[in-house]
């Protein structure tokens, strides 16, 4: 898994590629904590290059969503395709986060 974070005045973008699963979720947790602690107004998580996500990866994104929303911000997930899109649809997260 690889990720990049881009901050602008009004939005934070987190781009994730590869696999977000039980093995890689702990790697991204510190950056998710930093984003949530900054109380951004808007967060976009770009998963257009994400090939695989499991329950641990979903938990990381849901945690970020809850923390951003609790801080008064909004979050959306963009670029859903393939297996991640199927998981989001199955869990109905596509309606909540996109």
Secondary structure, DSSP 8 states (H G I E B T S, - for coil): -EEEEEE-SS-EEEEEEEEESTTTHHHHHHHHHHHHHTT-SEEEEEEEEEEEE-HHHHHHHHHHHHHHHHTT-EEEEE---HHHHHHHHHTTHHHHH-
